[in-house]
Amino acid sequence: MQVKDSFDIHAEEKNGVWIVKVSGVLDAETNMKFGVFLNDLLDKGALRFIFDLSELGYINSQGIGTLVSIFKKVEGKGRACFLKPSQEVEHIIQLTGLKALFTIKETESDAIAFCRA
């Protein structure tokens, strides 16, 4: 996968679950925008998240930290998972040892079912 130089984030609600599609590069430059976006959803009462990372070409430690923070905030009140992360991002998740923390689903319907359980 070619890493995009840009960053984009979009969210839509389906069946009470927020699907957050992240693309491009999530690094020190873009992480603040990412965190603010997610905290706005939390402030609106969102507690179920699917992070579609299929088009995310790169994530650094700050981006991982933001995701860990969201997972911890919804723990016990909601659920969160990843939807088909790109090969590069899945490799980073494995290298950091966080694969045990993050649930990864391959289809949107499986991810929605997981988050609604």
Backbone as a printed PyTorch tensor [residue, N CA C, xyz], in Angstrom:
tensor([[[  0.8450,  -1.1930,   0.0000],
         [  0.0000,   0.0000,   0.0000],
         [  0.8770,   1.2380,   0.0000]],

        [[  0.5330,   2.1710,  -0.8280],
         [  1.2510,   3.4350,  -0.8530],
         [  0.7070,   4.3260,   0.2530]],

        [[  1.6000,   4.9170,   1.0160],
         [  1.1960,   5.7740,   2.1220],
         [  0.7960,   7.1380,   1.5760]],

        [[ -0.4250,   7.5540,   1.9020],
         [ -0.8820,   8.8810,   1.4970],
         [ -0.2390,   9.9220,   2.3980]],

        [[  0.0510,  11.0800,   1.8570],
         [  0.6160,  12.1640,   2.6570],
         [ -0.4540,  12.9130,   3.4310]],

        [[ -1.7040,  12.7320,   3.0530],
         [ -2.7830,  13.4740,   3.6990],
         [ -3.4100,  12.6490,   4.8200]],

        [[ -4.3510,  13.2600,   5.4820],
         [ -5.0850,  12.5960,   6.5490],
         [ -6.5490,  12.9400,   6.3890]],

        [[ -7.4070,  11.9490,   6.5350],
         [ -8.8380,  12.1990,   6.4480],
         [ -9.5460,  11.3220,   7.4680]],

        [[-10.6030,  11.8600,   8.0380],
         [-11.3970,  11.1190,   9.0080],
         [-12.8640,  11.4230,   8.7420]],

        [[-13.6640,  10.3690,   8.7720],
         [-15.0930,  10.5010,   8.5160],
         [-15.8130,   9.5090,   9.4250]],

        [[-16.9700,   9.8870,   9.9360],
         [-17.7340,   8.9850,  10.8030],
         [-19.1930,   8.9800,  10.3960]],

        [[-19.7900,   7.8080,  10.5090],
         [-21.2210,   7.6680,  10.3080],
         [-21.7540,   6.6660,  11.3260]],

        [[-23.0000,   6.8940,  11.7330],
         [-23.6220,   6.0030,  12.7120],
         [-24.4850,   4.9790,  11.9870]],

        [[-24.2910,   3.7110,  12.3610],
         [-25.0960,   2.6190,  11.8170],
         [-25.5110,   1.7220,  12.9660]],

        [[-26.7910,   1.5660,  13.1520],
         [-27.3060,   0.6600,  14.1890],
         [-26.7210,   0.9500,  15.5670]],

        [[-26.5450,   2.2270,  15.9000],
         [-26.0280,   2.5960,  17.2050],
         [-24.5240,   2.4720,  17.3650]],

        [[-23.8260,   2.2250,  16.2610],
         [-22.3640,   2.0720,  16.2740],
         [-21.7670,   3.1340,  15.3620]],

        [[-20.7430,   3.8100,  15.8500],
         [-20.0560,   4.8090,  15.0320],
         [-18.9360,   4.1450,  14.2520]],

        [[-19.0150,   4.2370,  12.9210],
         [-17.9580,   3.7190,  12.0490],
         [-17.0800,   4.9040,  11.6910]],

        [[-15.8390,   4.8520,  12.1640],
         [-14.8840,   5.9360,  11.9760],
         [-13.8560,   5.4730,  10.9510]],

        [[-13.9090,   6.0660,   9.7660],
         [-12.9830,   5.7040,   8.6900],
         [-11.8160,   6.6810,   8.7100]],

        [[-10.6190,   6.1150,   8.8470],
         [ -9.4100,   6.9270,   8.9360],
         [ -8.5180,   6.5580,   7.7570]],

        [[ -8.0290,   7.5620,   7.0380],
         [ -7.1480,   7.2830,   5.9030],
         [ -5.9630,   8.2350,   5.8980]],

        [[ -4.9110,   7.7930,   5.2290],
         [ -3.7090,   8.6040,   5.1040],
         [ -2.6830,   8.2840,   6.1610]],

        [[ -2.1770,   9.3340,   6.7940],
         [ -1.0960,   9.2130,   7.7760],
         [ -1.5690,   9.7820,   9.1100]],

        [[ -1.4940,   8.9650,  10.1540],
         [ -1.8350,   9.4150,  11.5010],
         [ -0.5330,   9.5310,  12.2800]],

        [[ -0.0650,  10.7710,  12.4180],
         [  1.2230,  11.0210,  13.0680],
         [  1.1000,  12.2290,  13.9900]],

        [[  2.2260,  12.7560,  14.4190],
         [  2.2260,  13.8900,  15.3480],
         [  1.4610,  15.0880,  14.7820]],

        [[  1.5210,  15.2770,  13.4810],
         [  0.8640,  16.4080,  12.8410],
         [ -0.6540,  16.2700,  12.8050]],

        [[ -1.1540,  15.0480,  12.6720],
         [ -2.5850,  14.8260,  12.4820],
         [ -3.2880,  14.2700,  13.7160]],

        [[ -2.5290,  13.8560,  14.7070],
         [ -3.1240,  13.2000,  15.8690],
         [ -4.0450,  14.1220,  16.6700]],

        [[ -3.7230,  15.3970,  16.7750],
         [ -4.5740,  16.3300,  17.5220],
         [ -5.9650,  16.3850,  16.8910]],

        [[ -6.0290,  16.5100,  15.5700],
         [ -7.3140,  16.5420,  14.8630],
         [ -8.0900,  15.2460,  15.1290]],

        [[ -7.3900,  14.1210,  15.1120],
         [ -7.9880,  12.8170,  15.3610],
         [ -8.5740,  12.7520,  16.7780]],

        [[ -7.7840,  13.1710,  17.7550],
         [ -8.2300,  13.1460,  19.1450],
         [ -9.4260,  14.0440,  19.4000]],

        [[ -9.4110,  15.2430,  18.8480],
         [-10.5280,  16.1780,  19.0080],
         [-11.7940,  15.6010,  18.3820]],

        [[-11.6420,  15.0310,  17.1950],
         [-12.7720,  14.4250,  16.4890],
         [-13.4120,  13.3230,  17.3400]],

        [[-12.5810,  12.4300,  17.8870],
         [-13.0890,  11.3200,  18.6950],
         [-13.6850,  11.7960,  20.0090]],

        [[-13.0630,  12.7600,  20.6390],
         [-13.6110,  13.2970,  21.8950],
         [-14.9430,  13.9970,  21.6720]],

        [[-15.1220,  14.6230,  20.5140],
         [-16.4180,  15.2170,  20.1820],
         [-17.5000,  14.1340,  20.1140]],

        [[-17.1630,  12.9800,  19.5120],
         [-18.1240,  11.8740,  19.4520],
         [-18.4380,  11.3510,  20.8590]],

        [[-17.4070,  11.2200,  21.6850],
         [-17.6220,  10.7830,  23.0670],
         [-18.5210,  11.7660,  23.8180]],

        [[-18.2900,  13.0570,  23.6120],
         [-19.0980,  14.0880,  24.2690],
         [-20.5720,  14.0120,  23.8520]],

        [[-20.8190,  13.4970,  22.6470],
         [-22.1940,  13.3270,  22.1490],
         [-22.8110,  12.0230,  22.6350]],

        [[-22.0460,  11.2570,  23.4350],
         [-22.5810,  10.0210,  23.9970],
         [-22.2070,   8.7590,  23.2580]],

        [[-21.3600,   8.8540,  22.2450],
         [-20.9440,   7.6610,  21.5000],
         [-20.1190,   6.7410,  22.4000]],

        [[-20.4790,   5.4560,  22.4030],
         [-19.7520,   4.4710,  23.2130],
         [-19.4110,   3.2100,  22.4250]],

        [[-19.8290,   3.1350,  21.1840],
         [-19.5470,   1.9730,  20.3410],
         [-18.8780,   2.4630,  19.0630]],

        [[-17.6470,   1.9770,  18.8520],
         [-16.8370,   2.4510,  17.7270],
         [-16.2850,   1.3030,  16.9060]],

        [[-16.3170,   1.4860,  15.6050],
         [-15.5810,   0.6410,  14.6700],
         [-14.6010,   1.5750,  13.9800]],

        [[-13.3210,   1.2500,  14.0750],
         [-12.2980,   2.0450,  13.4020],
         [-11.9070,   1.3350,  12.1240]],

        [[-12.3790,   1.8670,  10.9900],
         [-12.0340,   1.3110,   9.6830],
         [-10.6660,   1.8720,   9.3060]],

        [[ -9.6590,   1.0180,   9.3920],
         [ -8.2790,   1.4230,   9.1380],
         [ -7.7490,   0.8480,   7.8350]],

        [[ -8.6450,   0.4640,   6.9430],
         [ -8.2410,  -0.1720,   5.6930],
         [ -7.4460,   0.7600,   4.7870]],

        [[ -7.6310,   2.0630,   4.9400],
         [ -6.9060,   3.0260,   4.1010],
         [ -5.9210,   3.8720,   4.9020]],

        [[ -5.6310,   3.4430,   6.1330],
         [ -4.6310,   4.1440,   6.9370],
         [ -3.2680,   3.5570,   6.6020]],

        [[ -2.4020,   4.3720,   6.0360],
         [ -1.1040,   3.8920,   5.5840],
         [ -0.0310,   3.8740,   6.6530]],

        [[ -0.2030,   4.6970,   7.6950],
         [  0.8140,   4.7890,   8.7450],
         [  0.1740,   5.3140,  10.0170]],

        [[  0.6190,   4.7860,  11.1430],
         [  0.2070,   5.2870,  12.4520],
         [  1.4320,   5.2830,  13.3550]],

        [[  1.6410,   6.3760,  14.0910],
         [  2.7930,   6.4180,  15.0010],
         [  2.3160,   6.1650,  16.4340]],

        [[  3.2120,   6.2970,  17.3760],
         [  2.8950,   5.9850,  18.7680],
         [  1.8250,   6.9180,  19.3300]],

        [[  1.7800,   8.1690,  18.8780],
         [  0.7470,   9.0840,  19.3590],
         [ -0.6360,   8.6370,  18.8950]],

        [[ -0.7290,   8.2070,  17.6580],
         [ -2.0040,   7.6980,  17.1410],
         [ -2.4460,   6.4470,  17.8770]],

        [[ -1.5070,   5.5480,  18.1270],
         [ -1.8060,   4.3360,  18.9030],
         [ -2.2900,   4.7460,  20.2990]],

        [[ -1.6170,   5.7240,  20.8960],
         [ -2.0000,   6.1980,  22.2250],
         [ -3.4140,   6.7460,  22.2590]],

        [[ -3.8040,   7.4680,  21.2250],
         [ -5.1590,   8.0050,  21.1380],
         [ -6.1730,   6.8750,  21.0620]],

        [[ -5.8750,   5.8510,  20.2640],
         [ -6.7770,   4.7080,  20.1560],
         [ -6.8860,   3.9570,  21.4840]],

        [[ -5.7510,   3.7420,  22.1480],
         [ -5.7680,   3.0700,  23.4560],
         [ -6.6460,   3.8650,  24.4220]],

        [[ -6.5150,   5.1850,  24.3960],
         [ -7.3040,   6.0500,  25.2700],
         [ -8.8020,   5.8820,  25.0130]],

        [[ -9.1990,   5.8360,  23.7510],
         [-10.6160,   5.6640,  23.4100],
         [-11.1050,   4.2990,  23.8780]],

        [[-10.3080,   3.2550,  23.6260],
         [-10.7000,   1.9170,  24.0510],
         [-10.9060,   1.8820,  25.5630]],

        [[-10.0410,   2.5550,  26.3190],
         [-10.1650,   2.5760,  27.7730],
         [-11.3840,   3.3840,  28.2230]],

        [[-11.6940,   4.4660,  27.5190],
         [-12.8360,   5.2990,  27.8920],
         [-14.1630,   4.5690,  27.6980]],

        [[-14.2520,   3.6980,  26.6920],
         [-15.5170,   3.0030,  26.4500],
         [-15.5860,   1.6540,  27.1650]],

        [[-14.4690,   1.2110,  27.7150],
         [-14.4180,  -0.0790,  28.3970],
         [-15.4530,  -0.1370,  29.5220]],

        [[-16.2540,  -1.1840,  29.5210],
         [-17.2690,  -1.3550,  30.5390],
         [-18.5700,  -0.6280,  30.2430]],

        [[-18.5540,   0.3180,  29.3090],
         [-19.7580,   1.0730,  28.9540],
         [-20.1630,   0.8440,  27.5060]],

        [[-19.2010,   0.4750,  26.6690],
         [-19.4380,   0.2760,  25.2480],
         [-18.4060,  -0.6860,  24.7050]],

        [[-18.1830,  -0.6330,  23.4040],
         [-17.1970,  -1.5150,  22.7770],
         [-16.5630,  -0.8120,  21.5870]],

        [[-15.3760,  -1.2730,  21.2420],
         [-14.6760,  -0.7310,  20.0780],
         [-13.8700,  -1.8480,  19.4300]],

        [[-13.6980,  -1.7300,  18.1320],
         [-12.8720,  -2.7040,  17.4060],
         [-12.3140,  -2.0560,  16.1490]],

        [[-11.3800,  -2.7580,  15.5330],
         [-10.8070,  -2.3270,  14.2610],
         [-11.4610,  -3.1250,  13.1400]],

        [[-11.6470,  -2.4610,  12.0280],
         [-12.1450,  -3.1030,  10.8200],
         [-11.0260,  -3.1300,   9.7940]],

        [[-10.6450,  -4.3300,   9.4170],
         [ -9.6340,  -4.6170,   8.3890],
         [ -8.5270,  -3.5610,   8.2690]],

        [[ -7.6600,  -3.4800,   9.2850],
         [ -6.5510,  -2.5180,   9.1790],
         [ -5.6440,  -2.8610,   8.0020]],

        [[ -5.0360,  -1.8310,   7.4420],
         [ -4.0870,  -2.0610,   6.3550],
         [ -2.9580,  -2.9520,   6.8680]],

        [[ -2.2570,  -3.5610,   5.9590],
         [ -1.1550,  -4.4560,   6.3220],
         [ -0.1120,  -3.7280,   7.1680]],

        [[  0.1830,  -2.4900,   6.8050],
         [  1.1740,  -1.7060,   7.5330],
         [  0.7270,  -1.4370,   8.9700]],

        [[ -0.5300,  -1.0770,   9.1340],
         [ -1.0510,  -0.7570,  10.4640],
         [ -1.1630,  -2.0220,  11.3070]],

        [[ -1.6130,  -3.1060,  10.7270],
         [ -1.7000,  -4.3610,  11.4770],
         [ -0.3200,  -4.8000,  11.9560]],

        [[  0.6890,  -4.5880,  11.1250],
         [  2.0670,  -4.9210,  11.5060],
         [  2.5030,  -4.0890,  12.7210]],

        [[  2.1790,  -2.8170,  12.7280],
         [  2.5300,  -1.9450,  13.8540],
         [  1.7940,  -2.3950,  15.1220]],

        [[  0.5210,  -2.7620,  14.9730],
         [ -0.2560,  -3.2500,  16.1220],
         [  0.3980,  -4.5040,  16.7030]],

        [[  0.8490,  -5.3960,  15.8300],
         [  1.5260,  -6.6210,  16.2880],
         [  2.8540,  -6.2970,  16.9580]],

        [[  3.6360,  -5.4100,  16.3590],
         [  4.9430,  -5.0580,  16.9160],
         [  4.8330,  -4.4270,  18.3050]],

        [[  3.7870,  -3.6590,  18.5280],
         [  3.6250,  -2.9780,  19.8110],
         [  3.0310,  -3.8950,  20.8850]],

        [[  2.6220,  -5.0880,  20.4990],
         [  2.0450,  -6.0250,  21.4470],
         [  0.6120,  -5.6950,  21.8230]],

        [[ -0.0360,  -4.8250,  21.0570],
         [ -1.3880,  -4.3980,  21.3770],
         [ -2.4750,  -5.2210,  20.6930]],

        [[ -2.0720,  -6.2430,  19.9590],
         [ -3.0760,  -7.0550,  19.2770],
         [ -4.0370,  -7.7010,  20.2760]],

        [[ -3.5600,  -8.0000,  21.4910],
         [ -4.4160,  -8.5960,  22.5170],
         [ -5.4530,  -7.5940,  23.0370]],

        [[ -5.1560,  -6.3050,  22.9720],
         [ -6.0750,  -5.2700,  23.4390],
         [ -7.1360,  -4.9480,  22.3930]],

        [[ -6.7490,  -4.9280,  21.1340],
         [ -7.6350,  -4.5140,  20.0570],
         [ -8.2740,  -5.7170,  19.3640]],

        [[ -9.5830,  -5.7200,  19.2820],
         [-10.2970,  -6.7370,  18.5090],
         [-10.3040,  -6.2940,  17.0600]],

        [[ -9.9760,  -7.2200,  16.1650],
         [ -9.9310,  -6.9140,  14.7350],
         [-10.9700,  -7.7600,  14.0210]],

        [[-11.8200,  -7.1280,  13.2300],
         [-12.8450,  -7.8060,  12.4480],
         [-12.5880,  -7.5650,  10.9660]],

        [[-12.9910,  -8.5310,  10.1510],
         [-12.7350,  -8.4430,   8.7080],
         [-13.9190,  -7.9130,   7.9090]],

        [[-15.1260,  -7.9520,   8.4880],
         [-16.2890,  -7.4290,   7.7760],
         [-17.0210,  -6.4240,   8.6560]],

        [[-17.6900,  -5.4910,   8.0070],
         [-18.4430,  -4.4810,   8.7430],
         [-19.5600,  -5.1250,   9.5590]],

        [[-20.2380,  -6.1160,   8.9940],
         [-21.3370,  -6.7560,   9.7280],
         [-20.8220,  -7.4730,  10.9740]],

        [[-19.6680,  -8.1280,  10.8970],
         [-19.0780,  -8.7660,  12.0780],
         [-18.6850,  -7.7180,  13.1190]],

        [[-18.1600,  -6.5990,  12.6520],
         [-17.7430,  -5.5320,  13.5650],
         [-18.9470,  -4.9240,  14.2790]],

        [[-20.0250,  -4.6950,  13.5370],
         [-21.2430,  -4.1490,  14.1430],
         [-21.8110,  -5.1210,  15.1710]],

        [[-21.8570,  -6.3920,  14.8170],
         [-22.3570,  -7.4070,  15.7560],
         [-21.5110,  -7.4420,  17.0250]],

        [[-20.1870,  -7.3540,  16.8790],
         [-19.2870,  -7.3460,  18.0420],
         [-19.5770,  -6.1350,  18.9310]],

        [[-19.6850,  -4.9630,  18.3370],
         [-19.8740,  -3.7360,  19.1020],
         [-21.2420,  -3.6650,  19.7630]],

        [[-22.2370,  -4.3070,  19.1900],
         [-23.5830,  -4.2800,  19.7660],
         [-23.7970,  -5.3680,  20.8130]],

        [[-22.8640,  -6.3020,  20.9360],
         [-23.0300,  -7.4220,  21.8920],
         [-22.9240,  -6.9440,  23.3220]]])
